[in-house]
Amino acid sequence: MTDSAPIYDDKAHVRGNLDLRDAEWKRPPEPEPEDGHVEIAFVPHTDGATYVAMRNSKQLEPVLVFTMAEWDAFVAGAKDGEFDEPW
């Protein structure tokens, strides 16, 4: 028996080859809280696609990687209240 579900990583080939050295990380304009901000960067890849990288400004790793379709779905869900707290 395992403690977690199997991991399906469909972007491992991208993440390992995504050059983040020149990434322009964007964050909210307000002062940084003690636990950091979420930062995002739109990063072109050698496969011709642009990916969205996400990290915590206080913990630069790990970096989460999303396709533009995944990012667009997340933003649409956030705007629609899909992630609002139920109370």
PDB file as gemmi writes it, atoms N, CA and C in Angstrom:
CRYST1    1.000    1.000    1.000  90.00  90.00  90.00 P 1                      
ATOM      1  N   MET A   1       0.840  -1.182   0.000  1.00  0.00           N  
ATOM      2  CA  MET A   1       0.000   0.000   0.000  1.00  0.00           C  
ATOM      3  C   MET A   1       0.885   1.246   0.000  1.00  0.00           C  
ATOM      4  N   THR A   2       0.539   2.232  -0.811  1.00  0.00           N  
ATOM      5  CA  THR A   2       1.316   3.473  -0.870  1.00  0.00           C  
ATOM      6  C   THR A   2       0.567   4.589  -0.166  1.00  0.00           C  
ATOM      7  N   ASP A   3       1.322   5.600   0.245  1.00  0.00           N  
ATOM      8  CA  ASP A   3       0.731   6.737   0.951  1.00  0.00           C  
ATOM      9  C   ASP A   3       0.165   7.789   0.006  1.00  0.00           C  
ATOM     10  N   SER A   4       0.488   7.696  -1.276  1.00  0.00           N  
ATOM     11  CA  SER A   4       0.008   8.711  -2.210  1.00  0.00           C  
ATOM     12  C   SER A   4      -0.374   8.060  -3.533  1.00  0.00           C  
ATOM     13  N   ALA A   5      -1.117   8.823  -4.295  1.00  0.00           N  
ATOM     14  CA  ALA A   5      -1.526   8.350  -5.618  1.00  0.00           C  
ATOM     15  C   ALA A   5      -0.328   8.384  -6.564  1.00  0.00           C  
ATOM     16  N   PRO A   6      -0.348   7.586  -7.615  1.00  0.00           N  
ATOM     17  CA  PRO A   6       0.739   7.642  -8.590  1.00  0.00           C  
ATOM     18  C   PRO A   6       0.828   9.030  -9.217  1.00  0.00           C  
ATOM     19  N   ILE A   7       2.007   9.422  -9.562  1.00  0.00           N  
ATOM     20  CA  ILE A   7       2.231  10.735 -10.157  1.00  0.00           C  
ATOM     21  C   ILE A   7       2.279  10.591 -11.664  1.00  0.00           C  
ATOM     22  N   TYR A   8       1.460  11.378 -12.346  1.00  0.00           N  
ATOM     23  CA  TYR A   8       1.487  11.433 -13.801  1.00  0.00           C  
ATOM     24  C   TYR A   8       2.057  12.783 -14.186  1.00  0.00           C  
ATOM     25  N   ASP A   9       3.242  12.784 -14.728  1.00  0.00           N  
ATOM     26  CA  ASP A   9       3.940  14.028 -15.047  1.00  0.00           C  
ATOM     27  C   ASP A   9       4.059  14.156 -16.560  1.00  0.00           C  
ATOM     28  N   ASP A  10       3.097  14.837 -17.166  1.00  0.00           N  
ATOM     29  CA  ASP A  10       3.086  14.952 -18.628  1.00  0.00           C  
ATOM     30  C   ASP A  10       3.943  16.100 -19.148  1.00  0.00           C  
ATOM     31  N   LYS A  11       4.598  16.837 -18.254  1.00  0.00           N  
ATOM     32  CA  LYS A  11       5.448  17.937 -18.702  1.00  0.00           C  
ATOM     33  C   LYS A  11       6.894  17.792 -18.218  1.00  0.00           C  
ATOM     34  N   ALA A  12       7.297  16.592 -17.836  1.00  0.00           N  
ATOM     35  CA  ALA A  12       8.663  16.374 -17.349  1.00  0.00           C  
ATOM     36  C   ALA A  12       9.677  16.762 -18.422  1.00  0.00           C  
ATOM     37  N   HIS A  13       9.376  16.472 -19.672  1.00  0.00           N  
ATOM     38  CA  HIS A  13      10.307  16.810 -20.755  1.00  0.00           C  
ATOM     39  C   HIS A  13      10.438  18.323 -20.936  1.00  0.00           C  
ATOM     40  N   VAL A  14       9.412  19.058 -20.573  1.00  0.00           N  
ATOM     41  CA  VAL A  14       9.440  20.521 -20.677  1.00  0.00           C  
ATOM     42  C   VAL A  14      10.163  21.112 -19.480  1.00  0.00           C  
ATOM     43  N   ARG A  15       9.768  20.693 -18.305  1.00  0.00           N  
ATOM     44  CA  ARG A  15      10.318  21.262 -17.078  1.00  0.00           C  
ATOM     45  C   ARG A  15      11.839  21.121 -17.038  1.00  0.00           C  
ATOM     46  N   GLY A  16      12.349  20.007 -17.434  1.00  0.00           N  
ATOM     47  CA  GLY A  16      13.785  19.792 -17.421  1.00  0.00           C  
ATOM     48  C   GLY A  16      14.542  20.644 -18.425  1.00  0.00           C  
ATOM     49  N   ASN A  17      13.845  21.168 -19.417  1.00  0.00           N  
ATOM     50  CA  ASN A  17      14.494  21.950 -20.464  1.00  0.00           C  
ATOM     51  C   ASN A  17      13.979  23.385 -20.547  1.00  0.00           C  
ATOM     52  N   LEU A  18      13.225  23.819 -19.571  1.00  0.00           N  
ATOM     53  CA  LEU A  18      12.676  25.175 -19.569  1.00  0.00           C  
ATOM     54  C   LEU A  18      13.703  26.108 -18.942  1.00  0.00           C  
ATOM     55  N   ASP A  19      14.194  27.057 -19.715  1.00  0.00           N  
ATOM     56  CA  ASP A  19      15.240  27.969 -19.241  1.00  0.00           C  
ATOM     57  C   ASP A  19      14.598  29.130 -18.494  1.00  0.00           C  
ATOM     58  N   LEU A  20      14.750  29.137 -17.177  1.00  0.00           N  
ATOM     59  CA  LEU A  20      14.136  30.165 -16.332  1.00  0.00           C  
ATOM     60  C   LEU A  20      15.105  31.290 -15.978  1.00  0.00           C  
ATOM     61  N   ARG A  21      16.334  31.242 -16.482  1.00  0.00           N  
ATOM     62  CA  ARG A  21      17.331  32.256 -16.114  1.00  0.00           C  
ATOM     63  C   ARG A  21      16.907  33.664 -16.486  1.00  0.00           C  
ATOM     64  N   ASP A  22      16.259  33.842 -17.613  1.00  0.00           N  
ATOM     65  CA  ASP A  22      15.841  35.175 -18.056  1.00  0.00           C  
ATOM     66  C   ASP A  22      14.350  35.422 -17.852  1.00  0.00           C  
ATOM     67  N   ALA A  23      13.712  34.565 -17.068  1.00  0.00           N  
ATOM     68  CA  ALA A  23      12.269  34.713 -16.838  1.00  0.00           C  
ATOM     69  C   ALA A  23      11.983  36.043 -16.137  1.00  0.00           C  
ATOM     70  N   GLU A  24      10.925  36.706 -16.568  1.00  0.00           N  
ATOM     71  CA  GLU A  24      10.476  37.945 -15.935  1.00  0.00           C  
ATOM     72  C   GLU A  24       9.324  37.590 -15.004  1.00  0.00           C  
ATOM     73  N   TRP A  25       9.664  37.384 -13.741  1.00  0.00           N  
ATOM     74  CA  TRP A  25       8.679  36.960 -12.752  1.00  0.00           C  
ATOM     75  C   TRP A  25       7.782  38.122 -12.383  1.00  0.00           C  
ATOM     76  N   LYS A  26       6.492  37.869 -12.381  1.00  0.00           N  
ATOM     77  CA  LYS A  26       5.486  38.883 -12.027  1.00  0.00           C  
ATOM     78  C   LYS A  26       4.884  38.513 -10.682  1.00  0.00           C  
ATOM     79  N   ARG A  27       4.628  39.554  -9.878  1.00  0.00           N  
ATOM     80  CA  ARG A  27       4.026  39.345  -8.561  1.00  0.00           C  
ATOM     81  C   ARG A  27       3.121  40.512  -8.232  1.00  0.00           C  
ATOM     82  N   PRO A  28       2.265  40.354  -7.226  1.00  0.00           N  
ATOM     83  CA  PRO A  28       1.384  41.459  -6.833  1.00  0.00           C  
ATOM     84  C   PRO A  28       2.206  42.665  -6.364  1.00  0.00           C  
ATOM     85  N   PRO A  29       1.660  43.877  -6.526  1.00  0.00           N  
ATOM     86  CA  PRO A  29       2.413  45.084  -6.174  1.00  0.00           C  
ATOM     87  C   PRO A  29       2.496  45.366  -4.675  1.00  0.00           C  
ATOM     88  N   GLU A  30       1.643  44.766  -3.865  1.00  0.00           N  
ATOM     89  CA  GLU A  30       1.652  45.082  -2.437  1.00  0.00           C  
ATOM     90  C   GLU A  30       2.906  44.506  -1.764  1.00  0.00           C  
ATOM     91  N   PRO A  31       3.210  44.986  -0.548  1.00  0.00           N  
ATOM     92  CA  PRO A  31       4.393  44.491   0.171  1.00  0.00           C  
ATOM     93  C   PRO A  31       4.350  42.977   0.339  1.00  0.00           C  
ATOM     94  N   GLU A  32       5.503  42.380   0.313  1.00  0.00           N  
ATOM     95  CA  GLU A  32       5.583  40.924   0.385  1.00  0.00           C  
ATOM     96  C   GLU A  32       5.273  40.423   1.792  1.00  0.00           C  
ATOM     97  N   PRO A  33       4.328  39.476   1.914  1.00  0.00           N  
ATOM     98  CA  PRO A  33       4.042  38.899   3.225  1.00  0.00           C  
ATOM     99  C   PRO A  33       5.187  37.992   3.677  1.00  0.00           C  
ATOM    100  N   GLU A  34       5.161  37.637   4.938  1.00  0.00           N  
ATOM    101  CA  GLU A  34       6.234  36.827   5.514  1.00  0.00           C  
ATOM    102  C   GLU A  34       6.440  35.503   4.777  1.00  0.00           C  
ATOM    103  N   ASP A  35       5.346  34.898   4.315  1.00  0.00           N  
ATOM    104  CA  ASP A  35       5.461  33.603   3.634  1.00  0.00           C  
ATOM    105  C   ASP A  35       5.609  33.726   2.119  1.00  0.00           C  
ATOM    106  N   GLY A  36       5.727  34.952   1.608  1.00  0.00           N  
ATOM    107  CA  GLY A  36       6.013  35.163   0.188  1.00  0.00           C  
ATOM    108  C   GLY A  36       4.791  35.349  -0.683  1.00  0.00           C  
ATOM    109  N   HIS A  37       5.049  35.763  -1.904  1.00  0.00           N  
ATOM    110  CA  HIS A  37       4.035  35.933  -2.941  1.00  0.00           C  
ATOM    111  C   HIS A  37       4.103  34.764  -3.912  1.00  0.00           C  
ATOM    112  N   VAL A  38       3.024  34.562  -4.622  1.00  0.00           N  
ATOM    113  CA  VAL A  38       3.064  33.675  -5.775  1.00  0.00           C  
ATOM    114  C   VAL A  38       3.587  34.509  -6.939  1.00  0.00           C  
ATOM    115  N   GLU A  39       4.576  33.978  -7.646  1.00  0.00           N  
ATOM    116  CA  GLU A  39       5.122  34.645  -8.828  1.00  0.00           C  
ATOM    117  C   GLU A  39       4.853  33.778 -10.047  1.00  0.00           C  
ATOM    118  N   ILE A  40       4.593  34.431 -11.179  1.00  0.00           N  
ATOM    119  CA  ILE A  40       4.416  33.701 -12.433  1.00  0.00           C  
ATOM    120  C   ILE A  40       5.308  34.319 -13.499  1.00  0.00           C  
ATOM    121  N   ALA A  41       5.666  33.502 -14.476  1.00  0.00           N  
ATOM    122  CA  ALA A  41       6.448  33.971 -15.619  1.00  0.00           C  
ATOM    123  C   ALA A  41       5.969  33.216 -16.852  1.00  0.00           C  
ATOM    124  N   PHE A  42       5.875  33.917 -17.953  1.00  0.00           N  
ATOM    125  CA  PHE A  42       5.526  33.313 -19.238  1.00  0.00           C  
ATOM    126  C   PHE A  42       6.845  33.028 -19.944  1.00  0.00           C  
ATOM    127  N   VAL A  43       7.134  31.745 -20.167  1.00  0.00           N  
ATOM    128  CA  VAL A  43       8.457  31.328 -20.619  1.00  0.00           C  
ATOM    129  C   VAL A  43       8.351  30.561 -21.938  1.00  0.00           C  
ATOM    130  N   PRO A  44       9.019  31.054 -22.987  1.00  0.00           N  
ATOM    131  CA  PRO A  44       9.032  30.307 -24.255  1.00  0.00           C  
ATOM    132  C   PRO A  44       9.920  29.067 -24.136  1.00  0.00           C  
ATOM    133  N   HIS A  45       9.538  28.036 -24.848  1.00  0.00           N  
ATOM    134  CA  HIS A  45      10.281  26.777 -24.839  1.00  0.00           C  
ATOM    135  C   HIS A  45      10.776  26.486 -26.245  1.00  0.00           C  
ATOM    136  N   THR A  46      11.774  25.641 -26.362  1.00  0.00           N  
ATOM    137  CA  THR A  46      12.307  25.299 -27.674  1.00  0.00           C  
ATOM    138  C   THR A  46      11.309  24.537 -28.543  1.00  0.00           C  
ATOM    139  N   ASP A  47      10.231  24.023 -27.953  1.00  0.00           N  
ATOM    140  CA  ASP A  47       9.210  23.330 -28.754  1.00  0.00           C  
ATOM    141  C   ASP A  47       8.257  24.317 -29.435  1.00  0.00           C  
ATOM    142  N   GLY A  48       8.487  25.632 -29.226  1.00  0.00           N  
ATOM    143  CA  GLY A  48       7.674  26.660 -29.862  1.00  0.00           C  
ATOM    144  C   GLY A  48       6.504  27.135 -29.022  1.00  0.00           C  
ATOM    145  N   ALA A  49       6.220  26.451 -27.935  1.00  0.00           N  
ATOM    146  CA  ALA A  49       5.110  26.834 -27.066  1.00  0.00           C  
ATOM    147  C   ALA A  49       5.614  27.727 -25.935  1.00  0.00           C  
ATOM    148  N   THR A  50       4.688  28.504 -25.377  1.00  0.00           N  
ATOM    149  CA  THR A  50       4.989  29.285 -24.181  1.00  0.00           C  
ATOM    150  C   THR A  50       4.307  28.605 -23.011  1.00  0.00           C  
ATOM    151  N   TYR A  51       5.042  28.461 -21.924  1.00  0.00           N  
ATOM    152  CA  TYR A  51       4.521  27.828 -20.720  1.00  0.00           C  
ATOM    153  C   TYR A  51       4.463  28.860 -19.602  1.00  0.00           C  
ATOM    154  N   VAL A  52       3.617  28.598 -18.618  1.00  0.00           N  
ATOM    155  CA  VAL A  52       3.520  29.457 -17.451  1.00  0.00           C  
ATOM    156  C   VAL A  52       4.227  28.745 -16.305  1.00  0.00           C  
ATOM    157  N   ALA A  53       5.230  29.415 -15.744  1.00  0.00           N  
ATOM    158  CA  ALA A  53       5.947  28.887 -14.588  1.00  0.00           C  
ATOM    159  C   ALA A  53       5.429  29.617 -13.350  1.00  0.00           C  
ATOM    160  N   MET A  54       5.265  28.889 -12.248  1.00  0.00           N  
ATOM    161  CA  MET A  54       4.747  29.480 -11.011  1.00  0.00           C  
ATOM    162  C   MET A  54       5.628  29.031  -9.852  1.00  0.00           C  
ATOM    163  N   ARG A  55       5.928  29.973  -8.957  1.00  0.00           N  
ATOM    164  CA  ARG A  55       6.731  29.643  -7.783  1.00  0.00           C  
ATOM    165  C   ARG A  55       6.374  30.566  -6.627  1.00  0.00           C  
ATOM    166  N   ASN A  56       6.899  30.248  -5.464  1.00  0.00           N  
ATOM    167  CA  ASN A  56       6.770  31.095  -4.284  1.00  0.00           C  
ATOM    168  C   ASN A  56       8.006  31.980  -4.228  1.00  0.00           C  
ATOM    169  N   SER A  57       7.817  33.278  -3.994  1.00  0.00           N  
ATOM    170  CA  SER A  57       8.949  34.209  -3.991  1.00  0.00           C  
ATOM    171  C   SER A  57       9.942  33.942  -2.861  1.00  0.00           C  
ATOM    172  N   LYS A  58       9.529  33.251  -1.812  1.00  0.00           N  
ATOM    173  CA  LYS A  58      10.427  32.929  -0.698  1.00  0.00           C  
ATOM    174  C   LYS A  58      11.094  31.567  -0.869  1.00  0.00           C  
ATOM    175  N   GLN A  59      10.466  30.686  -1.655  1.00  0.00           N  
ATOM    176  CA  GLN A  59      11.015  29.358  -1.919  1.00  0.00           C  
ATOM    177  C   GLN A  59      11.044  29.194  -3.424  1.00  0.00           C  
ATOM    178  N   LEU A  60      12.184  29.439  -4.042  1.00  0.00           N  
ATOM    179  CA  LEU A  60      12.268  29.499  -5.498  1.00  0.00           C  
ATOM    180  C   LEU A  60      12.102  28.142  -6.175  1.00  0.00           C  
ATOM    181  N   GLU A  61      12.136  27.092  -5.423  1.00  0.00           N  
ATOM    182  CA  GLU A  61      11.850  25.760  -5.944  1.00  0.00           C  
ATOM    183  C   GLU A  61      10.879  25.089  -4.998  1.00  0.00           C  
ATOM    184  N   PRO A  62       9.997  24.261  -5.474  1.00  0.00           N  
ATOM    185  CA  PRO A  62       9.842  23.839  -6.852  1.00  0.00           C  
ATOM    186  C   PRO A  62       9.133  24.890  -7.701  1.00  0.00           C  
ATOM    187  N   VAL A  63       9.259  24.742  -9.000  1.00  0.00           N  
ATOM    188  CA  VAL A  63       8.544  25.582  -9.959  1.00  0.00           C  
ATOM    189  C   VAL A  63       7.482  24.707 -10.610  1.00  0.00           C  
ATOM    190  N   LEU A  64       6.232  25.162 -10.564  1.00  0.00           N  
ATOM    191  CA  LEU A  64       5.145  24.462 -11.239  1.00  0.00           C  
ATOM    192  C   LEU A  64       5.080  24.951 -12.675  1.00  0.00           C  
ATOM    193  N   VAL A  65       4.771  24.081 -13.602  1.00  0.00           N  
ATOM    194  CA  VAL A  65       4.723  24.434 -15.019  1.00  0.00           C  
ATOM    195  C   VAL A  65       3.349  24.091 -15.573  1.00  0.00           C  
ATOM    196  N   PHE A  66       2.754  25.062 -16.278  1.00  0.00           N  
ATOM    197  CA  PHE A  66       1.426  24.891 -16.871  1.00  0.00           C  
ATOM    198  C   PHE A  66       1.465  25.229 -18.351  1.00  0.00           C  
ATOM    199  N   THR A  67       0.656  24.524 -19.133  1.00  0.00           N  
ATOM    200  CA  THR A  67       0.469  24.920 -20.526  1.00  0.00           C  
ATOM    201  C   THR A  67      -0.422  26.162 -20.531  1.00  0.00           C  
ATOM    202  N   MET A  68      -0.476  26.856 -21.649  1.00  0.00           N  
ATOM    203  CA  MET A  68      -1.350  28.025 -21.738  1.00  0.00           C  
ATOM    204  C   MET A  68      -2.817  27.616 -21.571  1.00  0.00           C  
ATOM    205  N   ALA A  69      -3.205  26.452 -22.091  1.00  0.00           N  
ATOM    206  CA  ALA A  69      -4.592  25.986 -21.933  1.00  0.00           C  
ATOM    207  C   ALA A  69      -4.909  25.727 -20.462  1.00  0.00           C  
ATOM    208  N   GLU A  70      -3.968  25.135 -19.739  1.00  0.00           N  
ATOM    209  CA  GLU A  70      -4.180  24.901 -18.310  1.00  0.00           C  
ATOM    210  C   GLU A  70      -4.278  26.227 -17.560  1.00  0.00           C  
ATOM    211  N   TRP A  71      -3.401  27.166 -17.899  1.00  0.00           N  
ATOM    212  CA  TRP A  71      -3.416  28.476 -17.239  1.00  0.00           C  
ATOM    213  C   TRP A  71      -4.725  29.209 -17.521  1.00  0.00           C  
ATOM    214  N   ASP A  72      -5.153  29.208 -18.776  1.00  0.00           N  
ATOM    215  CA  ASP A  72      -6.407  29.869 -19.135  1.00  0.00           C  
ATOM    216  C   ASP A  72      -7.592  29.262 -18.377  1.00  0.00           C  
ATOM    217  N   ALA A  73      -7.610  27.930 -18.229  1.00  0.00           N  
ATOM    218  CA  ALA A  73      -8.682  27.272 -17.490  1.00  0.00           C  
ATOM    219  C   ALA A  73      -8.641  27.674 -16.017  1.00  0.00           C  
ATOM    220  N   PHE A  74      -7.447  27.769 -15.433  1.00  0.00           N  
ATOM    221  CA  PHE A  74      -7.313  28.191 -14.041  1.00  0.00           C  
ATOM    222  C   PHE A  74      -7.814  29.618 -13.843  1.00  0.00           C  
ATOM    223  N   VAL A  75      -7.386  30.530 -14.714  1.00  0.00           N  
ATOM    224  CA  VAL A  75      -7.802  31.932 -14.598  1.00  0.00           C  
ATOM    225  C   VAL A  75      -9.318  32.056 -14.762  1.00  0.00           C  
ATOM    226  N   ALA A  76      -9.884  31.344 -15.732  1.00  0.00           N  
ATOM    227  CA  ALA A  76     -11.337  31.389 -15.930  1.00  0.00           C  
ATOM    228  C   ALA A  76     -12.069  30.865 -14.686  1.00  0.00           C  
ATOM    229  N   GLY A  77     -11.558  29.789 -14.095  1.00  0.00           N  
ATOM    230  CA  GLY A  77     -12.171  29.251 -12.889  1.00  0.00           C  
ATOM    231  C   GLY A  77     -12.085  30.219 -11.720  1.00  0.00           C  
ATOM    232  N   ALA A  78     -10.948  30.894 -11.594  1.00  0.00           N  
ATOM    233  CA  ALA A  78     -10.791  31.878 -10.512  1.00  0.00           C  
ATOM    234  C   ALA A  78     -11.760  33.040 -10.698  1.00  0.00           C  
ATOM    235  N   LYS A  79     -11.886  33.520 -11.920  1.00  0.00           N  
ATOM    236  CA  LYS A  79     -12.815  34.623 -12.195  1.00  0.00           C  
ATOM    237  C   LYS A  79     -14.260  34.213 -11.951  1.00  0.00           C  
ATOM    238  N   ASP A  80     -14.559  32.934 -12.174  1.00  0.00           N  
ATOM    239  CA  ASP A  80     -15.919  32.428 -12.017  1.00  0.00           C  
ATOM    240  C   ASP A  80     -16.237  32.043 -10.569  1.00  0.00           C  
ATOM    241  N   GLY A  81     -15.263  32.179  -9.668  1.00  0.00           N  
ATOM    242  CA  GLY A  81     -15.488  31.857  -8.270  1.00  0.00           C  
ATOM    243  C   GLY A  81     -15.315  30.391  -7.921  1.00  0.00           C  
ATOM    244  N   GLU A  82     -14.760  29.622  -8.839  1.00  0.00           N  
ATOM    245  CA  GLU A  82     -14.621  28.183  -8.642  1.00  0.00           C  
ATOM    246  C   GLU A  82     -13.778  27.839  -7.408  1.00  0.00           C  
ATOM    247  N   PHE A  83     -12.872  28.711  -7.022  1.00  0.00           N  
ATOM    248  CA  PHE A  83     -11.966  28.421  -5.915  1.00  0.00           C  
ATOM    249  C   PHE A  83     -12.298  29.237  -4.659  1.00  0.00           C  
ATOM    250  N   ASP A  84     -13.436  29.915  -4.651  1.00  0.00           N  
ATOM    251  CA  ASP A  84     -13.834  30.695  -3.486  1.00  0.00           C  
ATOM    252  C   ASP A  84     -14.099  29.782  -2.295  1.00  0.00           C  
ATOM    253  N   GLU A  85     -13.785  30.270  -1.120  1.00  0.00           N  
ATOM    254  CA  GLU A  85     -14.067  29.502   0.090  1.00  0.00           C  
ATOM    255  C   GLU A  85     -15.574  29.399   0.270  1.00  0.00           C  
ATOM    256  N   PRO A  86     -16.064  28.275   0.762  1.00  0.00           N  
ATOM    257  CA  PRO A  86     -17.513  28.060   0.829  1.00  0.00           C  
ATOM    258  C   PRO A  86     -18.214  28.810   1.948  1.00  0.00           C  
ATOM    259  N   TRP A  87     -17.504  29.452   2.847  1.00  0.00           N  
ATOM    260  CA  TRP A  87     -18.179  30.134   3.956  1.00  0.00           C  
ATOM    261  C   TRP A  87     -18.261  31.593   3.779  1.00  0.00           C  
TER     262      TRP A  87                                                      
END                                                                             
